[in-house]
Amino acid sequence: MNNVNHTADAAVRTALNSSAGGFSPAEQKMLDTLSGPDKARMEAQLGLQKQQETVAFISKVLKNEGVMSVINNMK
């Protein structure tokens, strides 16, 4: 069980770090083609998308951790 918790914690930390790490080179290249309000909207949209993906990932990890806890308790 301890190994499962450690793996889940590491996955969550990685997801949070990548979400807060800014834009990928491909995203930045796309943003560089825009200006003014269009660029601001696209930056906001990409940021929101990253946050949504991170929350979905963390929820999935925590759900799986809960399932593993129940399974381990049954042993």
TORMI-124804 format. One line per 8 residues: their letters; for each residue x, y, z of N, C-alpha, C. Coordinates in Angstrom, 2 decimals, m for minus. Example, Ala and Ser with C-alpha at 12.3 -4.5 7.8 and 13.67 -1.06 7.14 Angstrom:
BEGIN
as) 13.19/m5.69/7.80/12.30/m4.50/7.80/13.20/m3.30/7.80 ~ 12.85/m2.25/7.08/13.67/m1.06/7.14/12.90/0.03/7.87
This chain:
BEGIN
mnnvnhta) 0.82/m1.20/0.00/0.00/0.00/0.00/0.87/1.26/0.00 ~ 1.97/1.21/0.74/2.85/2.35/0.81/3.42/2.70/m0.56 ~ 3.74/1.67/m1.36/4.27/1.89/m2.71/3.21/2.57/m3.58 ~ 1.95/2.18/m3.43/0.86/2.79/m4.19/0.74/4.26/m3.84 ~ 0.80/4.58/m2.55/0.72/5.98/m2.12/1.88/6.80/m2.66 ~ 3.07/6.24/m2.62/4.25/6.94/m3.11/4.12/7.21/m4.61 ~ 3.69/6.21/m5.37/3.52/6.37/m6.81/2.44/7.40/m7.12 ~ 1.34/7.35/m6.40/0.25/8.32/m6.61/0.73/9.74/m6.27
daavrtal) 1.45/9.89/m5.18/1.96/11.21/m4.80/2.90/11.76/m5.87 ~ 3.78/10.91/m6.38/4.73/11.34/m7.40/4.00/11.75/m8.68 ~ 2.97/11.00/m9.06/2.21/11.32/m10.26/1.48/12.65/m10.12 ~ 0.91/12.89/m8.94/0.20/14.14/m8.70/1.18/15.32/m8.74 ~ 2.33/15.17/m8.10/3.33/16.25/m8.13/3.77/16.56/m9.55 ~ 4.01/15.52/m10.35/4.43/15.71/m11.74/3.35/16.45/m12.53 ~ 2.10/16.06/m12.34/0.99/16.71/m13.05/0.88/18.19/m12.68 ~ 1.00/18.48/m11.40/0.90/19.87/m10.95/2.06/20.71/m11.49
nssaggfs) 3.26/20.15/m11.47/4.42/20.87/m11.98/4.31/21.15/m13.47 ~ 3.85/20.17/m14.23/3.74/20.39/m15.67/2.62/21.37/m16.00 ~ 1.57/21.37/m15.19/0.46/22.29/m15.42/0.90/23.73/m15.18 ~ 1.75/23.95/m14.20/2.19/25.30/m13.85/3.44/25.72/m14.61 ~ 3.96/24.83/m15.45/5.24/25.08/m16.11/5.19/25.95/m17.34 ~ 4.05/26.52/m17.68/3.97/27.37/m18.85/3.57/26.59/m20.09 ~ 3.93/27.13/m21.23/3.50/26.55/m22.50/4.63/25.76/m23.14 ~ 4.23/24.74/m23.88/5.21/23.93/m24.61/5.75/24.76/m25.78
paeqkmld) 6.87/24.34/m26.37/7.40/25.07/m27.53/6.38/25.19/m28.67 ~ 5.61/24.13/m28.92/4.61/24.17/m30.00/3.51/25.19/m29.66 ~ 3.09/25.20/m28.38/2.06/26.16/m27.98/2.59/27.58/m28.07 ~ 3.84/27.76/m27.65/4.43/29.11/m27.70/4.57/29.58/m29.14 ~ 4.93/28.68/m30.04/5.06/29.03/m31.47/3.70/29.49/m32.01 ~ 2.64/28.77/m31.63/1.30/29.15/m32.07/0.91/30.51/m31.49 ~ 1.23/30.72/m30.22/0.90/32.00/m29.58/1.65/33.16/m30.23 ~ 2.86/32.90/m30.69/3.66/33.96/m31.30/3.06/34.47/m32.61
tlsgpdka) 2.14/33.70/m33.20/1.50/34.14/m34.44/0.33/35.08/m34.16 ~ m0.06/35.19/m32.89/m1.21/36.02/m32.51/m0.74/37.30/m31.82 ~ m1.65/38.25/m31.72/m1.32/39.48/m31.00/m2.59/40.04/m30.36 ~ m2.37/40.95/m29.44/m3.47/41.66/m28.79/m4.44/40.75/m28.07 ~ m5.74/41.05/m28.20/m6.76/40.28/m27.48/m6.81/38.81/m27.90 ~ m6.49/38.53/m29.16/m6.50/37.13/m29.62/m5.45/36.30/m28.87 ~ m4.28/36.89/m28.68/m3.21/36.19/m27.96/m3.61/35.99/m26.50 ~ m4.19/37.00/m25.90/m4.60/36.91/m24.50/m5.68/35.82/m24.32
rmeaqlgl) m6.64/35.78/m25.25/m7.69/34.75/m25.18/m7.10/33.36/m25.33 ~ m6.16/33.19/m26.27/m5.57/31.87/m26.50/m4.73/31.45/m25.29 ~ m3.99/32.37/m24.69/m3.23/32.04/m23.49/m4.16/31.59/m22.36 ~ m5.27/32.31/m22.20/m6.24/31.94/m21.16/m6.84/30.57/m21.45 ~ m7.17/30.31/m22.72/m7.76/29.04/m23.09/m6.79/27.89/m22.86 ~ m5.54/28.07/m23.26/m4.54/27.02/m23.05/m4.30/26.77/m21.56 ~ m4.26/27.84/m20.77/m4.08/27.70/m19.33/m5.23/26.95/m18.69 ~ m6.45/27.29/m19.09/m7.63/26.61/m18.56/m7.63/25.13/m18.95
qkqqetva) m7.25/24.85/m20.19/m7.19/23.46/m20.65/m6.19/22.66/m19.83 ~ m5.02/23.24/m19.55/m4.01/22.55/m18.74/m4.53/22.28/m17.34 ~ m5.23/23.26/m16.76/m5.79/23.07/m15.43/m6.83/21.96/m15.42 ~ m7.70/21.93/m16.43/m8.73/20.90/m16.51/m8.11/19.51/m16.65 ~ m7.08/19.40/m17.48/m6.41/18.11/m17.66/m5.75/17.66/m16.36 ~ m5.16/18.60/m15.64/m4.50/18.27/m14.38/m5.52/17.79/m13.35 ~ m6.63/18.50/m13.23/m7.67/18.11/m12.27/m8.22/16.73/m12.61 ~ m8.46/16.47/m13.89/m8.98/15.17/m14.31/m7.98/14.07/m13.98
fiskvlkn) m6.71/14.33/m14.22/m5.67/13.33/m13.93/m5.58/13.05/m12.44 ~ m5.56/14.10/m11.64/m5.45/13.93/m10.19/m6.68/13.19/m9.65 ~ m7.85/13.52/m10.16/m9.06/12.81/m9.74/m8.97/11.33/m10.05 ~ m8.46/11.02/m11.22/m8.32/9.61/m11.62/m7.31/8.90/m10.72 ~ m6.19/9.55/m10.41/m5.19/8.94/m9.54/m5.77/8.70/m8.15 ~ m6.46/9.70/m7.61/m7.02/9.54/m6.28/m8.11/8.47/m6.25 ~ m8.89/8.37/m7.30/m9.92/7.34/m7.37/m9.26/5.96/m7.37 ~ m8.22/5.80/m8.18/m7.52/4.51/m8.23/m6.85/4.19/m6.90
egvmsvin) m6.33/5.22/m6.23/m5.71/5.01/m4.92/m6.76/4.51/m3.92 ~ m7.95/5.07/m4.00/m9.04/4.63/m3.11/m9.43/3.19/m3.38 ~ m9.47/2.80/m4.64/m9.79/1.42/m5.00/m8.72/0.48/m4.48 ~ m7.45/0.88/m4.64/m6.36/0.03/m4.16/m6.42/m0.10/m2.63 ~ m6.81/0.94/m1.94/m6.93/0.89/m0.49/m7.99/m0.13/m0.08 ~ m9.12/m0.12/m0.77/m10.19/m1.10/m0.46/m9.71/m2.51/m0.74 ~ m9.04/m2.70/m1.86/m8.54/m4.04/m2.21/m7.54/m4.52/m1.16 ~ m6.62/m3.66/m0.76/m5.63/m4.04/0.23/m6.26/m4.33/1.59
nmk) m7.33/m3.64/1.92/m8.02/m3.88/3.18/m8.74/m5.23/3.19 ~ m9.07/m5.73/2.00/m9.77/m7.00/1.89/m8.82/m8.19/2.10 ~ m7.53/m7.96/1.95/m6.56/m9.05/2.07/m6.46/m9.59/3.46
